[in-house]
Amino acid sequence: MAISYNTTSFFFTFLLLLVPENHPLTSDDLVSELIILRSKSPTGVIHLSNKLLRRILWIPVPRPFSFLIFFDSQKLHSEPEISLPSRKKEFLILSSSFHTNNPHNKKLFFFDIVFQESQASFALFGVKSLPYICLVPPLATDFKRDSIRMKSSDFSGHAESMAEFVEAKTKLTVGPIQRPGFISKKQKIIIIALGLILTPFLVKKTVAGNTLLHNKHIWMAGSVFLYFFSVSGTMYNIINKIPIAVVDRDDPKKLVFFYKGFGMQLELGGEGFTVGFLYTIFGLLLAFITHVLVHVKSRNIQRGICECGCRLWCCSSFGEAS
């Protein structure tokens, strides 16, 4: 997704980046400052500003560290095509894992920078579109020329692929990726306490055969839901973060649930749900035919329902093929 610069403010800020610091700054001073900033961040990612980048720029090369930058833009967070929030989340996981596995490492720092705050820094790296992640090696003097950009294939596999890129380019070991759990420690304690309290009541009901698991209607509803979940591609949509619909580019007030054109039918979750719904109706109708309709004596009713089932099968098959 392309980005545009505010020419006036960007020009003057860009000139300030090229002006040397009035007071001398040693590499050790900067590293100490970065370590303090890193310790204040829960994920170890330092927020990069024009001022901080200016201080890094005027440290003599080779610098004692490399740094990885995630370029962000708040205005593009709502664009589902580039998925900036999810990519940034994986970047934060990468940083947190690296610093958890290497708590005393001073050779690599992680930064994030926002376009609305630091347009001049974006221009200094030659960033014209997002997503954009790059590694700045210690010998880099021209950030636009010497930086190593992470390709889309390097972060398509989330934090694990990013870690492979970092290890290949820096010769440092990231270590295992440590993702946060779904529930916190306090929630785990509450759940365990409630489980211990309710265990006697659950055992009593289970022995008496008076639980939801003994209700055949629950099992039937669960089977239908599982069937729909399978044929609609819901798990595929969750893993790949495919949206249900996207905003129409010609009319932002409208939502597009179906892409027109060859080979585009499975790009949106709404299309899979539609086909899954048709398959589910057909499956229920098939169960009705094999368990109920065979006992109906009227041939006309049998033929009518069978014809309806054939039409549904044709509709679902056509939707999947298209």
C-alpha positions as CSV (number, residue, x, y, z in Angstrom):
1,M,0.0,0.0,0.0
2,A,1.6,3.3,-1.1
3,I,2.1,6.2,1.2
4,S,2.3,9.9,0.5
5,Y,4.4,12.6,2.1
6,N,3.5,16.0,3.5
7,T,6.0,18.0,1.5
8,T,6.4,21.1,3.6
9,S,6.9,19.6,7.0
10,F,8.8,16.7,5.7
11,F,11.4,18.9,3.9
12,F,12.4,20.8,7.0
13,T,12.5,17.8,9.2
14,F,14.6,15.9,6.7
15,L,17.1,18.8,6.8
16,L,17.3,18.5,10.6
17,L,18.2,14.9,10.3
18,L,21.3,15.8,8.2
19,V,22.5,18.4,10.7
20,P,25.2,17.0,13.1
21,E,24.7,16.8,16.9
22,N,26.0,19.8,18.8
23,H,27.5,17.6,21.5
24,P,29.6,14.5,21.0
25,L,27.8,11.2,21.5
26,T,29.8,8.0,22.0
27,S,28.6,4.6,20.9
28,D,28.6,3.4,24.6
29,D,26.4,6.3,25.6
30,L,23.9,5.5,22.8
31,V,23.9,1.8,23.6
32,S,23.2,2.5,27.3
33,E,20.4,4.8,26.3
34,L,18.9,2.2,24.0
35,I,19.1,-0.5,26.8
36,I,17.2,1.9,29.1
37,L,14.5,2.5,26.5
38,R,14.3,-1.2,25.7
39,S,13.8,-2.1,29.4
40,K,10.8,0.3,29.6
41,S,9.0,-1.6,26.8
42,P,7.1,-4.8,27.7
43,T,8.1,-6.3,24.3
44,G,11.5,-4.8,24.0
45,V,10.5,-2.7,21.0
46,I,11.8,0.9,21.1
47,H,9.7,3.6,19.5
48,L,11.9,5.3,16.9
49,S,11.6,9.1,16.4
50,N,13.3,11.5,14.1
51,K,15.4,12.7,17.0
52,L,16.5,9.2,18.1
53,L,17.3,8.2,14.5
54,R,19.4,11.4,14.1
55,R,21.5,10.3,17.1
56,I,22.0,6.9,15.6
57,L,22.9,8.4,12.3
58,W,25.8,10.4,13.6
59,I,27.4,7.5,15.5
60,P,30.6,6.6,13.7
61,V,30.6,3.3,11.8
62,P,30.9,0.5,12.4
63,R,28.2,0.8,15.1
64,P,28.3,-1.8,17.9
65,F,24.8,-3.0,17.0
66,S,22.3,-3.8,14.2
67,F,18.7,-2.8,14.4
68,L,15.5,-4.0,12.9
69,I,12.7,-1.5,12.1
70,F,9.0,-2.0,11.6
71,F,7.5,0.8,9.6
72,D,3.9,1.5,10.7
73,S,1.1,3.8,9.7
74,Q,-2.1,4.3,11.8
75,K,-4.1,5.2,8.8
76,L,-3.4,1.9,7.1
77,H,-4.5,-0.3,10.0
78,S,-8.0,-0.6,8.5
79,E,-6.7,-2.0,5.2
80,P,-7.3,-5.8,5.3
81,E,-5.0,-6.3,2.2
82,I,-1.8,-5.5,4.0
83,S,-2.8,-6.6,7.6
84,L,-0.5,-4.2,9.3
85,P,-1.8,-4.9,12.9
86,S,-1.3,-8.6,12.6
87,R,2.2,-8.2,11.1
88,K,3.2,-5.8,13.9
89,K,1.9,-8.2,16.5
90,E,4.2,-10.9,15.0
91,F,7.1,-8.4,15.1
92,L,6.4,-7.7,18.8
93,I,6.4,-11.4,19.5
94,L,9.7,-11.8,17.7
95,S,11.2,-9.0,19.8
96,S,9.8,-10.3,23.0
97,S,11.1,-13.8,22.3
98,F,14.6,-12.6,21.3
99,H,15.0,-10.6,24.5
100,T,13.6,-13.3,26.7
101,N,16.1,-15.8,25.2
102,N,18.9,-13.3,25.1
103,P,18.4,-10.9,28.0
104,H,21.8,-9.3,27.9
105,N,22.3,-9.0,24.2
106,K,23.5,-5.6,23.0
107,K,24.1,-6.5,19.3
108,L,20.5,-6.2,18.1
109,F,17.7,-3.7,18.9
110,F,14.1,-3.6,17.6
111,F,12.4,-0.4,16.6
112,D,9.0,0.6,15.4
113,I,8.3,3.9,13.7
114,V,5.0,5.6,12.7
115,F,4.6,7.5,9.4
116,Q,2.4,10.3,10.8
117,E,5.2,11.2,13.4
118,S,8.4,10.6,11.3
119,Q,7.9,11.2,7.6
120,A,11.5,12.3,7.2
121,S,12.8,9.1,8.6
122,F,10.6,7.1,6.2
123,A,12.1,9.1,3.3
124,L,15.6,8.5,4.6
125,F,15.0,4.8,4.2
126,G,13.2,5.2,0.9
127,V,10.0,3.7,2.1
128,K,7.3,4.1,-0.5
129,S,4.8,1.4,0.5
130,L,3.8,-0.7,3.5
131,P,4.3,-3.3,4.9
132,Y,8.1,-2.6,5.2
133,I,10.6,-4.1,7.6
134,C,14.3,-3.7,7.2
135,L,17.5,-4.6,9.0
136,V,20.2,-1.9,9.4
137,P,23.7,-3.5,9.7
138,P,26.5,-1.9,11.7
139,L,28.4,-0.7,8.6
140,A,25.3,1.1,7.0
141,T,26.0,4.7,6.2
142,D,23.3,5.3,3.6
143,F,20.1,3.8,5.2
144,K,18.3,3.7,1.9
145,R,21.1,1.8,0.1
146,D,22.7,-0.3,2.8
147,S,19.6,-1.5,4.7
148,I,18.4,-5.0,4.1
149,R,14.7,-5.2,3.4
150,M,12.7,-8.1,4.6
151,K,10.9,-9.7,1.7
152,S,7.2,-10.5,1.9
153,S,8.0,-14.3,2.0
154,D,10.2,-13.6,5.1
155,F,7.2,-12.4,7.2
156,S,4.4,-14.3,5.6
157,G,5.1,-17.2,8.0
158,H,4.8,-14.8,11.0
159,A,7.4,-14.5,13.8
160,E,9.1,-17.8,13.0
161,S,10.0,-16.7,9.4
162,M,11.1,-13.3,10.7
163,A,13.4,-15.1,13.1
164,E,15.0,-17.0,10.3
165,F,15.6,-13.8,8.4
166,V,17.3,-12.2,11.5
167,E,19.5,-15.2,12.2
168,A,20.6,-15.4,8.5
169,K,21.5,-11.7,8.3
170,T,22.9,-11.1,11.7
171,K,24.4,-14.5,12.6
172,L,22.7,-14.1,16.0
173,T,20.4,-16.8,17.6
174,V,16.9,-15.7,18.2
175,G,15.8,-18.8,20.1
176,P,12.4,-20.4,20.3
177,I,9.4,-18.1,19.6
178,Q,7.4,-17.7,22.8
179,R,3.8,-16.7,22.2
180,P,1.6,-15.3,25.0
181,G,-1.0,-17.7,26.3
182,F,-4.7,-17.3,25.7
183,I,-5.4,-16.8,29.4
184,S,-3.4,-15.1,32.2
185,K,-2.1,-16.7,35.4
186,K,-4.9,-15.1,37.4
187,Q,-7.5,-16.5,35.1
188,K,-5.9,-20.0,35.3
189,I,-6.1,-19.8,39.1
190,I,-9.8,-18.8,39.0
191,I,-10.6,-21.6,36.5
192,I,-8.8,-24.2,38.6
193,A,-10.6,-23.0,41.8
194,L,-14.0,-23.1,40.1
195,G,-13.2,-26.6,38.7
196,L,-12.4,-27.9,42.2
197,I,-15.6,-26.4,43.6
198,L,-17.8,-27.8,40.9
199,T,-16.2,-31.2,40.6
200,P,-18.5,-32.9,43.2
201,F,-21.6,-31.6,41.6
202,L,-20.4,-32.6,38.1
203,V,-19.5,-36.1,39.3
204,K,-22.9,-36.6,40.9
205,K,-24.7,-35.5,37.7
206,T,-22.5,-37.6,35.5
207,V,-23.2,-40.8,37.5
208,A,-27.0,-40.0,37.4
209,G,-26.8,-39.5,33.6
210,N,-28.2,-36.0,33.9
211,T,-25.8,-33.8,31.9
212,L,-25.8,-32.1,28.6
213,L,-23.6,-34.8,27.2
214,H,-26.4,-37.3,27.7
215,N,-28.8,-35.2,25.6
216,K,-29.1,-36.5,22.1
217,H,-30.3,-33.1,20.8
218,I,-27.1,-31.5,21.9
219,W,-25.1,-34.2,20.0
220,M,-27.2,-33.6,16.9
221,A,-26.7,-29.9,17.0
222,G,-23.0,-30.3,17.6
223,S,-22.7,-32.7,14.6
224,V,-24.5,-30.2,12.3
225,F,-22.2,-27.3,13.5
226,L,-19.1,-29.4,13.0
227,Y,-20.2,-30.4,9.5
228,F,-20.8,-26.7,8.6
229,F,-17.5,-25.7,10.2
230,S,-15.7,-28.3,8.0
231,V,-17.3,-27.6,4.6
232,S,-17.3,-23.8,4.9
233,G,-13.6,-23.5,5.3
234,T,-13.8,-21.7,8.6
235,M,-10.6,-23.0,10.0
236,Y,-8.8,-22.0,6.8
237,N,-10.2,-18.4,7.2
238,I,-9.1,-18.3,10.8
239,I,-5.5,-19.5,10.1
240,N,-5.0,-17.2,7.1
241,K,-7.0,-14.3,8.7
242,I,-9.3,-14.0,5.6
243,P,-11.9,-11.3,6.1
244,I,-15.6,-12.0,5.7
245,A,-16.0,-9.0,3.4
246,V,-14.0,-6.0,2.2
247,V,-15.0,-2.4,1.6
248,D,-15.9,-1.5,-2.0
249,R,-13.2,0.8,-3.4
250,D,-15.7,2.5,-5.6
251,D,-18.2,3.1,-2.8
252,P,-16.7,3.0,0.8
253,K,-20.3,2.6,2.2
254,K,-20.7,-0.8,0.6
255,L,-19.2,-4.2,1.5
256,V,-18.1,-6.7,-1.1
257,F,-18.8,-10.3,-0.1
258,F,-18.1,-11.9,-3.5
259,Y,-15.2,-11.1,-5.9
260,K,-16.0,-11.2,-9.5
261,G,-13.7,-12.9,-11.9
262,F,-12.0,-16.2,-12.5
263,G,-10.1,-17.8,-9.6
264,M,-11.3,-15.3,-7.0
265,Q,-14.2,-17.1,-5.3
266,L,-12.4,-18.3,-2.2
267,E,-10.7,-15.0,-1.3
268,L,-13.4,-13.9,1.2
269,G,-14.9,-15.8,4.1
270,G,-18.4,-14.9,3.2
271,E,-18.2,-17.0,0.1
272,G,-17.1,-20.1,2.0
273,F,-19.9,-19.6,4.5
274,T,-22.4,-19.4,1.6
275,V,-21.2,-22.6,0.1
276,G,-21.0,-24.2,3.5
277,F,-24.6,-23.3,4.2
278,L,-25.8,-24.9,1.0
279,Y,-23.8,-28.0,1.8
280,T,-25.3,-28.1,5.3
281,I,-28.9,-27.8,4.0
282,F,-28.1,-30.6,1.5
283,G,-26.7,-32.8,4.2
284,L,-29.7,-32.3,6.4
285,L,-32.0,-33.0,3.5
286,L,-30.0,-36.2,2.7
287,A,-30.4,-37.3,6.3
288,F,-34.2,-36.5,6.1
289,I,-34.5,-38.6,2.9
290,T,-32.7,-41.6,4.3
291,H,-34.4,-41.7,7.7
292,V,-37.8,-40.1,7.2
293,L,-38.8,-39.8,3.5
294,V,-38.4,-43.6,2.9
295,H,-41.4,-44.1,5.3
296,V,-43.6,-41.7,3.3
297,K,-46.1,-43.5,1.1
298,S,-46.7,-40.6,-1.4
299,R,-44.5,-40.9,-4.4
300,N,-45.1,-37.3,-5.4
301,I,-43.8,-36.0,-2.1
302,Q,-40.7,-38.2,-2.4
303,R,-40.0,-37.0,-5.9
304,G,-40.5,-33.3,-5.0
305,I,-38.1,-33.5,-2.0
306,C,-35.5,-35.4,-4.0
307,E,-35.7,-32.9,-6.8
308,C,-35.2,-30.1,-4.3
309,G,-32.1,-31.9,-2.9
310,C,-30.6,-32.3,-6.4
311,R,-31.0,-28.6,-7.0
312,L,-29.3,-27.7,-3.8
313,W,-26.4,-30.1,-4.7
314,C,-26.0,-28.4,-8.1
315,C,-26.0,-24.9,-6.4
316,S,-23.4,-25.8,-3.8
317,S,-21.2,-27.6,-6.4
318,F,-21.4,-24.6,-8.8
319,G,-20.5,-22.2,-6.0
320,E,-17.5,-24.3,-5.0
321,A,-16.3,-24.6,-8.6
322,S,-16.7,-20.9,-9.4
